[in-house]
Amino acid sequence: MNFWEYLSSRHQQLLADAYQHASVVFQCMVVATAVGVLIGVATYHVEWAGNLATTTTSTILTMPSLAMIGLLIPIVGLGVPPTVIALTLYGLLPIVRNAIVGLRGVDPSLVDAARGIGMSRLARLVRVELPLAWPPILTGIRISTQMLMGIAAIAAYASGPGLGNEIFRGIGSLGSKNALNQVLAGTLGIIILALLFDAAYVLIGRLTIPRGIRD
């Protein structure tokens, strides 16, 4: 059968895989964003601490995804746990780095003005520094999401959820009549999801970043 016939016959399974793929990436990005911003907040004031946070998360990103998932399997088993741990760790670097850069780039005079009107350290962080650092942080989130969309496909190696299962089934049955259709369907599905997520981030940016800062 041709590709369109394959899509028609397998659309329910493909939609289920696409939903699982999007869900696991979204959930891991929520965790990675929370952890990454916290790391940025905790380290941006001290030069060596910020450098250490960036170097550590950079080192994690250099580890091959297949190797990391393989190392996690004996510890947490197959399926969702190694997928979530690996994706969360891989998503940290752009968020941590951009959070540190964004927070360090806040105009000190604005922070001093907030201090002068009696704002506490936490209030200055939440109401002044983080809002001004939000554009680079959002950029880091977008970059991380695009990376995780592709890396999540490797999770099929550990029986993880998502469209990677379709790709691995196709690779595992090379030579069969539907092998190419399976690989193509999984790959195109991931690309479409990545574009949809990126469009959502563009919309979030337009809604949350003032025009003067955005432009």
Secondary structure as the mmCIF struct_conf table of DSSP 4:
data_model
#
loop_
_struct_conf.conf_type_id
_struct_conf.id
_struct_conf.beg_label_comp_id
_struct_conf.beg_label_asym_id
_struct_conf.beg_label_seq_id
_struct_conf.end_label_comp_id
_struct_conf.end_label_asym_id
_struct_conf.end_label_seq_id
HELX_RH_AL_P HELX_RH_AL_P1 PHE A 3 THR A 43
TURN_TY1_P TURN_TY1_P1 TYR A 44 HIS A 45
BEND BEND1 VAL A 46 VAL A 46
HELX_RH_AL_P HELX_RH_AL_P2 GLU A 47 THR A 62
BEND BEND2 MET A 63 MET A 63
HELX_RH_AL_P HELX_RH_AL_P3 SER A 65 VAL A 76
BEND BEND3 LEU A 78 GLY A 79
HELX_RH_AL_P HELX_RH_AL_P4 VAL A 80 TYR A 90
TURN_TY1_P TURN_TY1_P2 GLY A 91 GLY A 91
HELX_RH_AL_P HELX_RH_AL_P5 LEU A 92 ARG A 104
TURN_TY1_P TURN_TY1_P3 GLY A 105 GLY A 105
BEND BEND4 VAL A 106 VAL A 106
HELX_RH_AL_P HELX_RH_AL_P6 PRO A 108 GLY A 116
TURN_TY1_P TURN_TY1_P4 ILE A 117 GLY A 118
HELX_RH_AL_P HELX_RH_AL_P7 ARG A 121 ARG A 124
HELX_RH_PI_P HELX_RH_PI_P1 LEU A 125 GLU A 129
HELX_RH_AL_P HELX_RH_AL_P8 LEU A 130 ILE A 154
HELX_RH_3T_P HELX_RH_3T_P1 ALA A 155 ALA A 158
TURN_TY1_P TURN_TY1_P5 SER A 159 SER A 159
BEND BEND5 PRO A 161 GLY A 162
TURN_TY1_P TURN_TY1_P6 LEU A 163 LEU A 163
HELX_RH_AL_P HELX_RH_AL_P9 GLY A 164 GLY A 172
TURN_TY1_P TURN_TY1_P7 SER A 173 GLY A 175
BEND BEND6 SER A 176 SER A 176
TURN_TY1_P TURN_TY1_P8 LYS A 177 ASN A 178
HELX_RH_AL_P HELX_RH_AL_P10 ALA A 179 THR A 208
BEND BEND7 ILE A 209 ILE A 209
HELX_RH_AL_P HELX_RH_AL_P11 ARG A 211 ARG A 214
#
